[in-house]
Amino acid sequence: FKYKGGSISISYQHLWSPLAEAIVKHVPKTMAPNLITVIGTIIHIIGNLSLVIQGKGNDLWPFSLLFFGTCVFVYYTLDNVDGKQARRTHSSSPLGMCMDHGCDVLGVSFIALGVAQMISIGD
């Protein structure tokens, strides 16, 4: 299996991809790409749950918003690192692609939940 993706996004070409390339050089080759995906998703969920637990809108502490933003940044960085690791170790697979994209869908759902908390939507 060989994934043939691509991106014309300026942020991917100039931020996410170079950052992931620099980080993946420090990741042990024995670390499975799916493990990187799961770690990133867990960090993302923790960041979002920190907002949900705390409250809404003006009740949120500035530290919580910084923590949320940091968790989202780490998630997106690791989301790029896992693909680079899979190609680096020649361990790309349909399961890995499904897992990566499944966690992306979960991540978008949690982003919506976090933003809803920030702007005080819902109960």
N, C-alpha and C positions, 0 to 999 in steps of 0.2 A: 504494500500500500504506500502510495506517495501522494501527499496532499499538494495540490498545485494552486495555492491561493495567491492573492496579491492585493495590494492596496495602493490607491492613488492619493490617499490622505496625506496632507502636508505634515500633520502632527505625527502620523505613524513614521513617515520617512525621516523626519528630522528630530523627533523626540523618543517615541516609544521603541522603535527598532534599534537605534544606536544604544539606548540605555539598556535594553534587553541583551544586546550583543556584549556589552561591557560586563553585565552581571553574570551571564551564563558561563563566562570564563572561570568564575569562582565557584560554580556549582559542581559538586563531585559527579563524575560520569555515572556513578552507581545510583544516583538519585533518579527515580522514575519521574517522567514528565507528569503523569497523572497525580503523583504525590504533590508536585508543585501546584497543580490546578486545585487540588483539595485544600492545601494550606492557604492559598490566596482566597478561595471562597470562604473559608472559615474566618479569616481576618476581616473580610468584607462584611460578613454577617455580624460579627462582634461589633464592628463600627456602627452598623445600622441599629442593632439592638441597644447600644448605649444611648441612642437618641430616643428610641421607643420607651425605654425604662424611665428615662428622666422626665419627660413631659413634652410640652408643645411650645412652639413659637418663642415668645419672650421669656419663658421659663427655662429655656436651654442655656446652659453655661457656655461661655465662649470656648472653654477648653474642650467641651464635648463636640462642638462644631469643628474645631481643629483636629480632634481625634478622628471624627467621621471622615473629614477630607483626607487625612493621612492614610486611613484604612482603604479608602477608595483608590488613592494613588498607588498604594502597595498592591492592591488587587489587580489593577490594570497593568502594572509593571510585571507582576508574576504571570498574568495572563499571556503576556508576550514572551516571557522567559520560557514557559512550558513548551511552546512550539519550537523555539530555538533549541531547547534541550532535546526534544524528540528528533529533530533533524540532525543534531550533533551526535547523538548516540545511535542513530539509524533505528529508532524504535517507534516510528510513526505507525499508527494503526487506526482502523475505523472506530474502535472502541475509544481511543484517546480523543479522536475528533468529536465523537458524540459527547464524551464527558466534558470536553472543553466548551463546546457550544451549549451544552445543557447547563453548565455552571454559569455561562454568560447570561443565559435567559434568567436563571435564578438571581444573578447579580443585578440585572436590570429591574427585576421585581423589588429587590431590596432597596435599590436607589430610589424608586418611586415611593416606597414606604418612608425612607429617610427624609426625602424632600417634603412629603406630606406632613411629617412631624414638624419640620422647620417652619412651614407656612401655616400650621395649625388647621389642617384638613382632617376630618374624621374624628372618631371617638377612640 
